[in-house]
């Protein structure tokens, strides 16, 4: 009798574990679908920005502009030859449907050199690699953009994860400054 009850408990536990796994897998699929949708929307906004600036006209060919989108928030970095051009570019980007906010961190000056851009790419790679190596942070939630040694950290994260990412960026060789463009998650207990 004891053996039969023990086997029954094990069978029920195994069945319940399978149900939990199915439920978790369903939740993960829903989360992944939501994440994929956000990524597609962000990619579409970025693609639209580049198309409107460089695909339709050659008016801004003397500018170096990087467009980064995270959760429908657009960060514009780079160098633009004049304030008038900068305002035109801002207005073009703001007209793209679906943008929640535009952060303009461009500078009015000649475009950076290829060597500077390579250095910026290397800085970004080092920071992203360090974020990936950490188990505490989801690196997909933080976008890293480097422009002239200035690192922009963009994403939706917990405050302590943002602090860790900022510390990593500040400690990376070649970084001149760190700019946070975060939205913060808060966890409230009932």
Backbone as CSV, one residue per row, in Angstrom:
resi,resn,N_x,N_y,N_z,CA_x,CA_y,CA_z,C_x,C_y,C_z
1,UNK,0.819,-1.192,0.000,0.000,0.000,0.000,0.864,1.258,0.000
2,UNK,1.890,1.265,0.850,2.800,2.407,0.936,3.538,2.613,-0.383
3,UNK,3.954,1.513,-1.004,4.661,1.588,-2.281,3.745,2.145,-3.365
4,UNK,2.473,1.692,-3.375,1.525,2.162,-4.385,1.243,3.661,-4.207
5,UNK,1.062,4.129,-2.968,0.835,5.557,-2.706,2.057,6.394,-3.103
6,UNK,3.240,5.857,-2.837,4.481,6.562,-3.214,4.590,6.714,-4.716
7,UNK,4.269,5.614,-5.448,4.307,5.671,-6.916,3.248,6.642,-7.455
8,UNK,2.082,6.660,-6.824,1.017,7.572,-7.234,1.457,9.030,-7.052
9,UNK,2.093,9.325,-5.928,2.589,10.690,-5.666,3.647,11.078,-6.696
10,UNK,4.544,10.160,-7.017,5.588,10.443,-8.018,4.959,10.694,-9.385
11,UNK,3.955,9.886,-9.757,3.283,10.050,-11.047,2.566,11.403,-11.127
12,UNK,1.890,11.773,-10.052,1.197,13.078,-10.020,2.210,14.223,-10.100
13,UNK,3.304,14.113,-9.363,4.340,15.157,-9.389,4.928,15.303,-10.783
14,UNK,5.188,14.172,-11.455,5.744,14.222,-12.816,4.755,14.872,-13.774
15,UNK,3.477,14.542,-13.636,2.446,15.128,-14.494,2.341,16.629,-14.255
16,UNK,2.328,17.030,-12.989,2.255,18.458,-12.666,3.487,19.201,-13.176
17,UNK,4.653,18.592,-13.071,5.876,19.224,-13.574,5.771,19.456,-15.077
18,UNK,5.197,18.458,-15.786,5.000,18.612,-17.226,4.039,19.753,-17.533
19,UNK,2.966,19.878,-16.748,2.003,20.973,-16.941,2.664,22.329,-16.699
20,UNK,3.480,22.399,-15.662,4.186,23.651,-15.362,5.121,24.008,-16.509
21,UNK,5.830,22.991,-17.039,6.738,23.260,-18.160,5.980,23.758,-19.380
22,UNK,4.817,23.165,-19.663,4.003,23.611,-20.787,3.542,25.041,-20.550
23,UNK,3.091,25.354,-19.346,2.631,26.709,-19.021,3.774,27.706,-19.156
24,UNK,4.944,27.342,-18.638,6.100,28.243,-18.748,6.501,28.431,-20.194
25,UNK,6.494,27.350,-20.976,6.848,27.461,-22.389,5.882,28.385,-23.100
26,UNK,4.579,28.277,-22.781,3.587,29.168,-23.377,3.849,30.615,-23.016
27,UNK,4.215,30.862,-21.754,4.519,32.226,-21.319,5.775,32.737,-22.018
28,UNK,6.768,31.857,-22.177,7.995,32.267,-22.854,7.719,32.605,-24.315
29,UNK,6.850,31.828,-24.967,6.499,32.114,-26.356,5.806,33.467,-26.447
30,UNK,4.868,33.732,-25.539,4.173,35.021,-25.534,5.163,36.154,-25.301
31,UNK,6.095,35.962,-24.357,7.096,36.992,-24.085,7.993,37.189,-25.294
32,UNK,8.424,36.077,-25.904,9.289,36.163,-27.072,8.570,36.873,-28.211
33,UNK,7.277,36.548,-28.397,6.504,37.195,-29.457,6.443,38.702,-29.220
34,UNK,6.214,39.087,-27.972,6.168,40.508,-27.633,7.518,41.157,-27.903
35,UNK,8.590,40.485,-27.518,9.933,41.013,-27.744,10.257,41.126,-29.219
36,UNK,9.836,40.122,-29.990,10.069,40.156,-31.436,9.300,41.316,-32.052
37,UNK,8.063,41.509,-31.626,7.248,42.607,-32.155,7.902,43.961,-31.866
38,UNK,8.408,44.134,-30.633,9.080,45.389,-30.282,10.321,45.601,-31.136
39,UNK,11.097,44.526,-31.318,12.310,44.638,-32.132,11.978,44.996,-33.578
40,UNK,10.929,44.380,-34.115,10.524,44.698,-35.487,10.069,46.145,-35.610
41,UNK,9.301,46.614,-34.648,8.835,48.003,-34.662,10.026,48.963,-34.584
42,UNK,10.957,48.682,-33.671,12.144,49.534,-33.535,12.976,49.523,-34.819
43,UNK,13.139,48.344,-35.409,13.907,48.237,-36.658,13.219,49.001,-37.780
44,UNK,11.906,48.925,-37.830,11.163,49.643,-38.859,11.327,51.159,-38.707
45,UNK,11.241,51.646,-37.477,11.428,53.088,-37.234,12.823,53.514,-37.664
46,UNK,13.839,52.741,-37.301,15.216,53.069,-37.676,15.376,53.060,-39.193
47,UNK,14.821,52.033,-39.840,14.905,51.933,-41.300,14.217,53.130,-41.967
48,UNK,13.057,53.519,-41.450,12.347,54.672,-41.997,13.182,55.948,-41.870
49,UNK,13.842,56.102,-40.715,14.672,57.288,-40.496,15.800,57.359,-41.519
50,UNK,16.520,56.273,-41.694,17.617,56.258,-42.669,17.107,56.470,-44.085
51,UNK,15.975,55.848,-44.398,15.410,56.011,-45.739,15.040,57.473,-46.007
52,UNK,14.402,58.106,-45.032,13.980,59.500,-45.224,15.169,60.455,-45.290
53,UNK,16.241,60.131,-44.589,17.409,61.017,-44.584,18.345,60.784,-45.766
54,UNK,18.510,59.520,-46.156,19.531,59.225,-47.160,19.017,58.488,-48.394
55,UNK,17.832,57.903,-48.325,17.316,57.146,-49.460,16.551,57.991,-50.449
56,UNK,15.948,59.049,-49.971,15.111,59.896,-50.824,15.913,61.072,-51.385
57,UNK,16.813,61.597,-50.608,17.548,62.799,-50.988,19.041,62.636,-50.663
58,UNK,19.855,63.472,-51.261,21.299,63.500,-50.956,21.651,64.763,-50.169
59,UNK,20.631,65.419,-49.642,20.808,66.682,-48.929,21.688,66.538,-47.682
60,UNK,21.668,65.373,-47.060,22.387,65.205,-45.790,23.626,64.311,-45.924
61,UNK,24.137,64.176,-47.129,25.306,63.321,-47.357,26.563,63.819,-46.647
62,UNK,26.618,65.084,-46.281,27.788,65.631,-45.580,27.677,65.458,-44.066
63,UNK,26.634,64.803,-43.630,26.427,64.550,-42.199,26.787,63.105,-41.874
64,UNK,27.182,62.892,-40.633,27.362,61.515,-40.122,26.330,61.353,-39.009
65,UNK,25.310,60.551,-39.285,24.209,60.399,-38.335,24.000,58.923,-38.038
66,UNK,23.842,58.615,-36.766,23.495,57.271,-36.329,22.138,57.339,-35.646
67,UNK,21.240,56.468,-36.089,19.897,56.395,-35.517,19.794,55.090,-34.736
68,UNK,19.395,55.171,-33.479,19.195,53.989,-32.637,17.801,54.082,-32.026
69,UNK,17.062,52.981,-32.085,15.697,52.966,-31.563,15.552,51.840,-30.549
70,UNK,14.934,52.156,-29.419,14.649,51.161,-28.385,13.301,51.506,-27.772
71,UNK,12.344,50.588,-27.881,10.981,50.802,-27.380,10.355,52.078,-27.923
72,UNK,10.535,52.292,-29.206,9.970,53.432,-29.938,10.579,54.774,-29.531
73,UNK,11.668,54.753,-28.782,12.386,55.971,-28.436,13.625,56.027,-29.312
74,UNK,13.824,57.152,-29.986,14.892,57.283,-30.972,16.002,58.172,-30.417
75,UNK,17.225,57.670,-30.537,18.422,58.433,-30.175,19.157,58.742,-31.465
76,UNK,19.415,60.014,-31.692,20.130,60.465,-32.879,21.483,61.012,-32.431
77,UNK,22.569,60.398,-32.923,23.918,60.846,-32.593,24.674,61.120,-33.884
78,UNK,25.804,61.804,-33.754,26.647,62.066,-34.920,26.973,63.529,-35.071
79,UNK,27.404,63.871,-36.280,27.822,65.236,-36.566,27.070,65.755,-37.789
80,UNK,26.621,67.000,-37.673,25.858,67.652,-38.736,26.516,69.010,-38.989
81,UNK,26.753,69.380,-40.273,27.506,70.596,-40.580,26.889,71.922,-40.112
82,UNK,25.545,72.003,-40.006,24.946,73.290,-39.621,23.724,73.079,-38.730
83,UNK,23.395,74.109,-37.973,22.215,74.066,-37.100,20.938,73.962,-37.934
84,UNK,20.925,74.624,-39.079,19.758,74.571,-39.959,19.500,73.130,-40.428
85,UNK,20.564,72.433,-40.835,20.426,71.032,-41.242,19.964,70.163,-40.073
86,UNK,20.507,70.457,-38.909,20.143,69.693,-37.711,18.645,69.808,-37.446
87,UNK,18.097,70.996,-37.549,16.665,71.205,-37.316,15.821,70.497,-38.379
88,UNK,16.282,70.528,-39.634,15.569,69.826,-40.711,15.534,68.324,-40.425
89,UNK,16.694,67.781,-40.037,16.791,66.350,-39.754,15.886,65.977,-38.584
90,UNK,15.891,66.791,-37.544,15.022,66.541,-36.389,13.557,66.478,-36.808
91,UNK,13.137,67.431,-37.627,11.739,67.474,-38.076,11.378,66.264,-38.933
92,UNK,12.308,65.808,-39.762,12.066,64.620,-40.587,11.881,63.396,-39.695
93,UNK,12.745,63.251,-38.693,12.666,62.089,-37.796,11.387,62.145,-36.958
94,UNK,11.055,63.312,-36.432,9.846,63.443,-35.608,8.569,63.106,-36.371
95,UNK,8.591,63.228,-37.697,7.405,62.971,-38.512,7.158,61.477,-38.749
96,UNK,8.081,60.632,-38.331,7.907,59.186,-38.520,6.840,58.688,-37.539
97,UNK,5.819,58.003,-38.033,4.761,57.501,-37.143,5.303,56.478,-36.146
98,UNK,4.780,56.537,-34.920,5.108,55.542,-33.915,6.209,55.926,-32.944
99,UNK,6.900,57.019,-33.207,7.992,57.430,-32.311,7.394,58.043,-31.048
100,UNK,7.843,57.548,-29.884,7.389,58.112,-28.611,8.180,59.349,-28.238
101,UNK,9.507,59.305,-28.485,10.370,60.414,-28.070,11.620,60.408,-28.931
102,UNK,12.140,61.598,-29.221,13.392,61.747,-29.955,14.410,62.417,-29.054
103,UNK,15.556,61.765,-28.895,16.681,62.347,-28.174,17.711,62.743,-29.218
104,UNK,17.986,64.034,-29.325,18.955,64.508,-30.305,20.269,64.811,-29.595
105,UNK,21.261,63.961,-29.804,22.582,64.143,-29.199,23.625,64.425,-30.280
106,UNK,23.163,64.977,-31.402,24.098,65.298,-32.482,24.877,66.565,-32.143
107,UNK,25.998,66.720,-32.826,26.826,67.914,-32.668,26.880,68.645,-34.003
108,UNK,26.948,69.957,-33.948,27.107,70.749,-35.161,28.613,70.927,-35.373
109,UNK,29.156,70.103,-36.267,30.586,70.119,-36.575,30.833,69.184,-37.760
110,UNK,32.053,69.178,-38.314,32.355,68.249,-39.411,32.259,66.792,-38.946
111,UNK,31.976,65.872,-39.864,31.858,64.455,-39.495,33.149,63.884,-38.912
112,UNK,33.000,62.914,-38.018,34.162,62.268,-37.412,34.902,61.439,-38.463
113,UNK,36.167,61.149,-38.172,36.995,60.387,-39.106,36.669,58.900,-39.032
114,UNK,37.115,58.173,-40.039,36.923,56.718,-40.064,37.639,56.069,-38.878
115,UNK,38.789,56.591,-38.508,39.538,56.049,-37.371,38.753,56.224,-36.065
116,UNK,38.136,57.385,-35.885,37.314,57.635,-34.699,36.126,56.683,-34.665
117,UNK,35.507,56.457,-35.805,34.352,55.549,-35.868,34.758,54.110,-35.564
118,UNK,35.941,53.712,-36.019,36.440,52.364,-35.700,36.690,52.238,-34.202
119,UNK,37.269,53.273,-33.616,37.507,53.274,-32.172,36.185,53.195,-31.413
120,UNK,35.184,53.946,-31.871,33.859,53.912,-31.248,33.245,52.512,-31.334
121,UNK,33.386,51.864,-32.474,32.863,50.503,-32.643,33.555,49.538,-31.683
122,UNK,34.847,49.710,-31.509,35.600,48.839,-30.601,35.139,49.052,-29.158
123,UNK,34.914,50.296,-28.765,34.416,50.587,-27.418,33.059,49.925,-27.205
124,UNK,32.160,50.076,-28.169,30.832,49.458,-28.078,30.947,47.943,-27.934
125,UNK,31.816,47.333,-28.722,32.017,45.880,-28.671,32.510,45.441,-27.298
126,UNK,33.464,46.172,-26.731,33.991,45.808,-25.410,32.901,45.888,-24.342
127,UNK,32.093,46.933,-24.386,31.034,47.097,-23.383,29.977,46.014,-23.541
128,UNK,29.521,45.768,-24.776,28.503,44.742,-25.005,29.016,43.363,-24.580
129,UNK,30.279,43.074,-24.873,30.860,41.789,-24.487,30.854,41.627,-22.975
130,UNK,31.206,42.688,-22.275,31.211,42.636,-20.811,29.785,42.444,-20.274
131,UNK,28.810,43.112,-20.876,27.415,42.959,-20.450,26.919,41.537,-20.695
132,UNK,27.302,40.952,-21.836,26.892,39.589,-22.155,27.498,38.603,-21.165
133,UNK,28.748,38.864,-20.757,29.445,37.955,-19.841,28.858,37.964,-18.436
134,UNK,28.130,39.015,-18.092,27.525,39.095,-16.758,26.215,38.313,-16.737
135,UNK,26.000,37.588,-15.696,24.750,36.832,-15.573,23.629,37.664,-14.965
136,UNK,23.965,38.804,-14.385,22.978,39.616,-13.663,22.103,40.457,-14.584
137,UNK,22.575,40.730,-15.786,21.897,41.672,-16.679,21.510,40.973,-17.976
138,UNK,20.320,41.299,-18.495,19.922,40.828,-19.814,20.481,41.821,-20.831
139,UNK,21.515,41.444,-21.587,22.153,42.391,-22.502,21.236,42.859,-23.630
140,UNK,20.154,42.107,-23.888,19.206,42.528,-24.920,18.394,43.742,-24.486
141,UNK,18.395,44.040,-23.196,17.626,45.175,-22.682,18.420,46.480,-22.684
142,UNK,19.697,46.400,-23.093,20.533,47.605,-23.102,21.189,47.752,-24.466
143,UNK,20.945,48.872,-25.095,21.582,49.186,-26.367,22.761,50.105,-26.060
144,UNK,23.906,49.820,-26.671,25.123,50.607,-26.453,25.486,51.300,-27.758
145,UNK,25.620,52.624,-27.708,25.989,53.418,-28.871,27.174,54.284,-28.453
146,UNK,28.224,54.317,-29.259,29.389,55.147,-28.939,29.618,56.129,-30.069
147,UNK,29.802,57.378,-29.705,30.030,58.453,-30.683,31.102,59.382,-30.128
148,UNK,32.258,59.420,-30.794,33.379,60.271,-30.352,33.781,59.995,-28.903
149,UNK,33.750,58.746,-28.505,34.132,58.380,-27.144,33.036,58.558,-26.109
150,UNK,31.915,59.136,-26.499,30.755,59.264,-25.607,29.904,58.020,-25.761
151,UNK,29.624,57.351,-24.661,28.823,56.136,-24.689,27.405,56.476,-24.247
152,UNK,26.448,56.064,-25.072,25.033,56.231,-24.767,24.490,54.851,-24.429
153,UNK,23.871,54.735,-23.263,23.251,53.483,-22.834,21.743,53.685,-22.863
154,UNK,21.066,52.835,-23.603,19.651,53.021,-23.863,18.921,51.719,-23.555
155,UNK,17.781,51.798,-22.882,17.009,50.599,-22.637,15.998,50.765,-21.524
156,UNK,15.343,49.650,-21.222,14.375,49.601,-20.132,14.887,48.564,-19.143
157,UNK,15.335,49.042,-17.985,16.027,48.177,-17.024,15.675,48.548,-15.588
158,UNK,16.057,47.666,-14.675,15.986,47.989,-13.252,17.095,48.994,-12.936
159,UNK,16.897,49.809,-11.933,17.869,50.837,-11.553,19.254,50.238,-11.273
160,UNK,19.300,49.130,-10.531,20.610,48.548,-10.205,21.301,47.974,-11.443
161,UNK,20.532,47.488,-12.424,21.131,47.012,-13.674,21.692,48.181,-14.470
162,UNK,20.988,49.295,-14.451,21.489,50.500,-15.121,22.800,50.946,-14.486
163,UNK,22.855,50.924,-13.161,24.074,51.330,-12.452,25.254,50.438,-12.816
164,UNK,25.001,49.123,-12.912,26.063,48.180,-13.290,26.548,48.487,-14.705
165,UNK,25.613,48.711,-15.634,25.979,49.006,-17.025,26.785,50.300,-17.116
166,UNK,26.383,51.310,-16.353,27.114,52.586,-16.348,28.529,52.377,-15.817
167,UNK,28.662,51.604,-14.744,29.994,51.330,-14.190,30.879,50.607,-15.205
168,UNK,30.312,49.633,-15.889,31.070,48.904,-16.913,31.537,49.859,-18.002
169,UNK,30.635,50.714,-18.468,30.992,51.663,-19.530,32.073,52.631,-19.059
170,UNK,31.927,53.166,-17.866,32.908,54.134,-17.347,34.298,53.524,-17.199
171,UNK,34.352,52.225,-16.886,35.639,51.551,-16.667,36.282,51.067,-17.962
172,UNK,35.621,51.243,-19.085,36.131,50.768,-20.373,37.105,51.796,-20.958
173,UNK,38.261,51.298,-21.398,39.271,52.177,-22.002,38.700,52.910,-23.213
174,UNK,39.005,54.200,-23.303,38.592,55.006,-24.441,37.304,55.773,-24.236
175,UNK,36.579,55.469,-23.173,35.293,56.143,-22.921,35.559,57.517,-22.310
176,UNK,35.008,58.546,-22.953,35.152,59.926,-22.468,34.052,60.284,-21.465
177,UNK,32.830,59.837,-21.767,31.699,60.099,-20.873,30.603,59.078,-21.155
178,UNK,29.658,58.973,-20.219,28.542,58.040,-20.351,27.239,58.832,-20.212
179,UNK,26.332,58.607,-21.162,25.032,59.271,-21.148,23.966,58.184,-21.005
180,UNK,23.100,58.328,-20.000,22.028,57.358,-19.761,20.753,57.816,-20.452
181,UNK,20.176,56.907,-21.243,18.890,57.145,-21.888,18.000,55.954,-21.511
182,UNK,17.815,55.771,-20.207,17.089,54.618,-19.681,15.663,54.965,-19.295
183,UNK,14.813,53.961,-19.411,13.517,53.948,-18.740,13.696,52.912,-17.643
184,UNK,13.208,53.215,-16.450,13.450,52.325,-15.318,12.223,51.495,-14.978
185,UNK,12.474,50.210,-14.745,11.444,49.306,-14.253,11.430,49.373,-12.746
186,UNK,10.267,49.316,-12.158,10.175,49.246,-10.697,9.340,48.037,-10.334
187,UNK,9.735,47.386,-9.286,9.002,46.217,-8.795,8.334,46.619,-7.504
188,UNK,7.007,46.479,-7.467,6.249,46.831,-6.276,5.634,45.574,-5.699
189,UNK,5.710,45.473,-4.386,5.090,44.341,-3.709,3.710,44.749,-3.237
190,UNK,2.770,43.829,-3.320,1.397,44.119,-2.864,1.267,43.866,-1.399
